[in-house]
C-alpha cells in the first residue's frame, strides 16, 4: 500500500485540478513503456502507467491536457 500523500494524484494535485477544470473526468492507464499520452475523447486522458507513476511526467501530461496541447489518439477525433 502506498500512503495517500505519496500517490501520483496527490503529488500532482495542482496539475490534476487544472485538468479537471478543463473537463477531465477519466484517466485510463495502459501497460506500455515510454512516454505515451493522448486525449481520448474530450474528457478522457489515455497514458502509459509508467507516465502516471513518474512524478515529473504526470503533472506535465495533466497540464498539457488542461491547455489543449495533448494530441488526440491517432485515428480518433476529440
Backbone bond lengths (Angstrom), bond angles and torsions (degrees), N, CA, C in turn:
res aa  C-N    CA-C-N  psi(-1)  N-CA   C-N-CA  omega(-1)  CA-C   N-CA-C  phi
1 X - - - 1.449 - - 1.534 109.80 -
2 X 1.298 114.41 137.72 1.459 121.39 177.23 1.520 108.07 -97.82
3 X 1.327 117.71 131.96 1.470 118.94 176.68 1.542 110.01 -60.28
4 X 1.317 116.33 145.17 1.462 121.66 -177.34 1.525 112.29 -50.27
5 X 1.321 117.47 -43.28 1.467 119.96 -177.18 1.526 113.20 -69.71
6 X 1.326 117.55 -7.99 1.466 121.57 179.39 1.530 113.22 -106.79
7 X 1.330 117.88 2.25 1.461 120.08 179.61 1.531 110.12 -71.23
8 X 1.329 117.54 152.45 1.464 119.58 179.97 1.532 112.96 -56.49
9 X 1.321 116.81 -38.65 1.470 119.57 -179.19 1.526 112.00 -67.82
10 X 1.300 117.81 -37.58 1.470 120.68 178.41 1.531 110.34 -67.90
11 X 1.337 115.92 -39.95 1.463 119.98 179.88 1.528 112.07 -68.76
12 X 1.320 117.29 -25.26 1.458 122.13 -178.31 1.528 111.59 -112.74
13 X 1.328 117.67 27.88 1.465 121.37 -170.94 1.531 113.24 -58.76
14 X 1.313 119.25 -36.88 1.473 120.31 179.59 1.520 111.29 -65.53
15 X 1.333 116.20 -47.10 1.466 120.54 179.08 1.525 110.67 -66.90
16 X 1.322 117.03 -36.28 1.462 121.16 178.28 1.529 110.07 -63.59
17 X 1.319 117.08 -40.76 1.468 120.96 176.86 1.517 112.21 -61.16
18 X 1.329 116.90 -41.38 1.465 120.70 177.06 1.523 111.11 -62.49
19 X 1.333 116.00 -42.71 1.464 120.34 179.91 1.532 110.56 -64.92
20 X 1.327 117.54 -42.36 1.467 121.08 177.55 1.518 110.48 -60.57
21 X 1.335 115.99 -44.57 1.465 120.20 178.97 1.526 111.85 -62.35
22 X 1.336 116.47 -23.06 1.464 121.50 179.19 1.520 112.70 -93.01
23 X 1.340 117.28 6.45 1.454 120.54 174.56 1.519 116.54 109.16
24 X 1.313 118.42 -1.08 1.463 120.39 179.50 1.523 110.64 -62.55
25 X 1.335 116.11 126.70 1.459 120.25 176.49 1.516 112.11 -125.62
26 X 1.340 116.84 -15.05 1.463 118.98 -175.80 1.525 109.96 -147.16
27 X 1.334 115.07 138.52 1.459 122.06 174.86 1.525 107.14 -120.65
28 X 1.325 115.77 124.00 1.459 122.00 179.45 1.522 107.21 -114.62
29 X 1.329 116.57 124.21 1.460 120.05 177.13 1.525 109.39 -106.87
30 X 1.316 114.47 146.95 1.458 120.62 179.05 1.526 108.97 -127.89
31 X 1.323 117.15 149.83 1.462 121.21 -176.63 1.526 111.98 -84.69
32 X 1.318 116.15 73.00 1.454 121.12 177.82 1.515 108.94 -125.37
33 X 1.311 116.85 159.21 1.458 121.35 -178.27 1.515 110.82 -94.79
34 X 1.309 115.30 154.28 1.448 120.95 176.65 1.516 113.24 81.33
35 X 1.326 114.20 178.49 1.458 120.70 179.56 1.522 109.41 -71.88
36 X 1.308 116.33 118.92 1.459 121.36 178.40 1.512 107.69 -147.93
37 X 1.314 116.39 107.22 1.456 120.19 179.03 1.527 109.32 -149.43
38 X 1.328 114.48 134.72 1.460 121.43 -178.48 1.526 108.93 -148.00
39 X 1.304 114.07 157.13 1.460 120.84 170.46 1.523 106.39 -84.44
40 X 1.308 115.89 128.87 1.463 121.73 177.75 1.520 105.50 -119.68
41 X 1.307 115.80 107.01 1.460 121.81 -169.49 1.539 107.71 67.48
42 X 1.300 117.92 -179.21 1.471 119.70 -176.24 1.518 112.82 -77.68
43 X 1.316 117.57 -25.18 1.455 119.91 -172.01 1.525 114.15 -112.10
44 X 1.339 118.41 3.76 1.456 120.97 -173.28 1.523 111.44 -119.64
45 X 1.313 115.62 133.73 1.455 123.55 175.42 1.516 108.21 -104.64
46 X 1.327 116.61 127.94 1.458 123.27 176.73 1.519 106.85 -112.64
47 X 1.331 116.92 123.36 1.454 118.95 -179.91 1.519 111.54 -150.52
48 X 1.320 114.33 161.14 1.459 120.76 176.71 1.527 109.13 -68.72
49 X 1.311 116.59 140.97 1.471 120.84 176.05 1.532 109.75 -56.45
50 X 1.317 115.98 -34.96 1.471 120.83 177.89 1.532 110.91 -59.75
51 X 1.337 117.21 -39.56 1.470 121.23 177.55 1.533 110.87 -66.66
52 X 1.314 116.87 -40.37 1.473 120.50 179.58 1.523 111.35 -63.77
53 X 1.312 116.55 -36.59 1.462 120.52 -177.34 1.527 113.04 -82.17
54 X 1.323 117.84 -9.22 1.459 122.24 -179.30 1.532 108.78 -87.19
55 X 1.347 118.41 114.12 1.468 120.66 -175.11 1.530 114.34 -66.20
56 X 1.324 117.87 -13.61 1.463 120.65 175.69 1.530 111.23 -95.40
57 X 1.299 116.57 -39.32 1.464 121.46 -175.31 1.532 112.71 -75.75
58 X 1.318 118.20 -41.99 1.471 121.44 -175.66 1.535 112.61 -58.92
59 X 1.336 119.57 -49.21 1.469 118.44 177.38 1.530 112.40 -61.50
60 X 1.322 116.76 -34.95 1.464 120.55 178.35 1.525 110.50 -63.52
61 X 1.325 117.57 -46.54 1.465 121.64 179.17 1.533 110.50 -62.22
62 X 1.324 116.92 -43.50 1.466 120.28 178.73 1.526 111.33 -61.97
63 X 1.317 116.87 -40.09 1.461 121.38 178.50 1.529 110.56 -66.78
64 X 1.335 116.65 -39.23 1.466 119.88 176.51 1.526 110.52 -64.05
65 X 1.323 117.01 -39.81 1.462 120.53 176.29 1.528 109.42 -59.73
66 X 1.317 116.37 -48.36 1.464 121.48 -177.11 1.524 112.29 -61.67
67 X 1.321 116.90 -35.71 1.461 120.48 -176.78 1.523 113.27 -88.65
68 X 1.330 116.96 -3.05 1.454 120.19 -179.51 1.515 113.81 80.29
69 X 1.318 117.68 10.89 1.465 121.87 -178.12 1.524 113.72 -90.13
70 X 1.308 117.72 -5.83 1.456 120.89 -179.57 1.529 108.53 -80.46
71 X 1.331 117.27 127.07 1.459 118.39 -177.14 1.518 112.43 -69.84
72 X 1.342 116.45 150.51 1.471 118.98 175.23 1.521 109.95 -70.74
73 X 1.298 116.12 159.07 1.459 121.26 175.10 1.522 108.01 -62.44
74 X 1.340 117.24 128.45 1.466 118.77 -179.80 1.527 111.44 -53.64
75 X 1.310 115.61 133.76 1.441 121.53 179.66 1.523 114.57 88.03
76 X 1.338 117.02 -1.86 1.468 121.61 178.32 1.521 109.18 -122.73
77 X 1.277 116.35 144.08 1.459 119.82 174.08 1.508 108.87 -94.73
78 X 1.313 115.76 149.43 1.477 119.66 179.57 1.470 109.38 -101.84
